[in-house]
Amino acid sequence: QQNVPEHCRVIRAGGDEFMILCQNCTAKRARQLVDELRKKLAEASDEVLTLSVAFGVHTITTEPFSLQRAYELADQKMYAEKQKMHAERAENARRAFRCGPECGTIKEKPQEERYAKAPNHLF
């Protein structure tokens, strides 16, 4: 909630899914908000933990509207983005595997180095 504008509300939709409801928000402003949230997640990420999220944005411009229908449309867009993200990660992994260490995409560190920054409570 602290990372969204005052006129927006964050609601847990279930599990790890949340809805951000904003009044009087244009599609352009919604995309800007998503970009800002992605940037904040990237800033909070490090070598040990990379935070990522899939967004589904749907803007309602007509009255009356169905919140259920808006949720369904945003949910479909979110899952489409999630599939795209998974496909991109898989392609990057395949490319790194084919190319190997000489490409600089795979830098295998000794185990003690890889986990040096990990909090102890994870083990």
LOGUDREN-481495 format. One record per residue (C-alpha): x, y, z. Coordinates in Angstrom, 2 decimals, always signed. Layout:
BEGIN
SITE  u  v  w
SITE  X  Y  Z
...
END
This chain:
BEGIN
SITE  u  v  w
SITE  +0.00  +0.00  +0.00
SITE  +2.87  +2.39  +0.76
SITE  +4.12  +2.20  -2.84
SITE  +0.87  +3.19  -4.58
SITE  -0.84  +6.60  -4.80
SITE  -3.26  +7.65  -2.08
SITE  -6.30  +7.19  -4.32
SITE  -5.41  +3.52  -4.90
SITE  -6.12  +0.52  -2.71
SITE  -4.21  -2.77  -2.65
SITE  -6.42  -5.81  -2.04
SITE  -5.34  -9.44  -1.72
SITE  -7.25  -11.43  -4.34
SITE  -5.97  -14.76  -3.03
SITE  -2.66  -16.53  -2.50
SITE  +0.05  -14.39  -4.03
SITE  -2.33  -12.35  -6.18
SITE  -3.24  -8.77  -5.40
SITE  -5.45  -6.16  -7.03
SITE  -4.62  -2.48  -7.11
SITE  -7.79  -0.46  -7.55
SITE  -7.36  +3.17  -8.59
SITE  -10.09  +5.71  -9.16
SITE  -9.82  +8.18  -12.04
SITE  -6.70  +6.51  -13.39
SITE  -6.02  +6.53  -17.12
SITE  -4.51  +3.55  -18.91
SITE  -1.32  +5.57  -19.38
SITE  -1.09  +6.35  -15.66
SITE  -1.77  +2.68  -14.81
SITE  +1.17  +1.64  -17.00
SITE  +3.36  +4.27  -15.30
SITE  +2.36  +2.90  -11.89
SITE  +3.29  -0.64  -13.00
SITE  +6.66  +0.63  -14.27
SITE  +7.30  +2.39  -10.94
SITE  +6.45  -0.78  -8.99
SITE  +8.76  -2.87  -11.21
SITE  +11.58  -0.39  -10.61
SITE  +11.09  -0.58  -6.83
SITE  +11.14  -4.38  -6.97
SITE  +14.32  -4.33  -9.04
SITE  +15.93  -2.00  -6.49
SITE  +14.98  -4.40  -3.68
SITE  +16.50  -7.39  -5.54
SITE  +20.06  -8.62  -5.14
SITE  +22.26  -11.53  -6.25
SITE  +20.55  -13.91  -3.84
SITE  +16.91  -12.95  -4.35
SITE  +15.45  -11.52  -7.54
SITE  +11.95  -10.16  -7.10
SITE  +9.67  -10.29  -10.12
SITE  +5.98  -9.87  -10.64
SITE  +3.50  -10.19  -13.47
SITE  +0.92  -7.43  -13.84
SITE  -2.41  -7.44  -15.61
SITE  -3.78  -3.97  -16.22
SITE  -7.35  -3.24  -17.18
SITE  -8.84  +0.25  -17.29
SITE  -12.59  +0.75  -17.06
SITE  -13.84  +3.76  -19.00
SITE  -17.57  +3.13  -19.17
SITE  -20.42  +3.15  -16.66
SITE  -21.83  +0.89  -15.36
SITE  -19.06  -1.63  -14.97
SITE  -18.66  -5.05  -13.49
SITE  -15.81  -5.42  -11.02
SITE  -15.91  -9.17  -11.66
SITE  -15.46  -8.64  -15.41
SITE  -12.66  -6.11  -14.87
SITE  -10.91  -8.61  -12.57
SITE  -11.26  -11.39  -15.17
SITE  -9.78  -9.22  -17.94
SITE  -6.87  -8.04  -15.77
SITE  -6.30  -11.64  -14.65
SITE  -6.12  -12.85  -18.28
SITE  -3.58  -10.13  -19.09
SITE  -1.54  -11.01  -16.00
SITE  -1.36  -14.69  -16.96
SITE  -0.39  -13.76  -20.54
SITE  +2.45  -11.62  -19.15
SITE  +3.48  -14.42  -16.77
SITE  +3.67  -16.89  -19.69
SITE  +5.76  -14.41  -21.66
SITE  +8.13  -13.95  -18.70
SITE  +8.55  -17.73  -18.31
SITE  +9.19  -18.14  -22.04
SITE  +11.83  -15.38  -21.97
SITE  +13.57  -16.95  -18.97
SITE  +13.55  -20.36  -20.63
SITE  +15.00  -18.89  -23.84
SITE  +17.70  -17.04  -21.89
SITE  +18.61  -20.28  -20.09
SITE  +18.77  -22.19  -23.41
SITE  +20.91  -19.45  -24.95
SITE  +23.28  -19.43  -21.97
SITE  +23.54  -23.23  -22.04
SITE  +24.35  -23.27  -25.79
SITE  +26.79  -20.39  -25.53
SITE  +28.56  -21.43  -22.35
SITE  +30.80  -19.48  -20.01
SITE  +32.70  -17.68  -22.80
SITE  +29.61  -15.52  -23.39
SITE  +29.72  -14.19  -19.88
SITE  +26.14  -15.20  -19.18
SITE  +27.02  -18.03  -16.83
SITE  +29.41  -17.17  -14.06
SITE  +29.47  -20.12  -11.72
SITE  +30.76  -19.13  -8.30
SITE  +31.99  -21.46  -5.57
SITE  +29.10  -22.54  -3.35
SITE  +30.38  -20.62  -0.33
SITE  +30.41  -17.41  -2.42
SITE  +26.94  -17.99  -3.87
SITE  +25.37  -18.31  -0.46
SITE  +27.57  -15.87  +1.44
SITE  +24.90  -13.14  +1.40
SITE  +21.95  -15.42  +2.06
SITE  +20.32  -14.92  +5.45
SITE  +21.06  -17.79  +7.85
SITE  +17.37  -18.44  +8.47
SITE  +17.03  -19.75  +4.90
SITE  +19.14  -22.81  +5.70
END
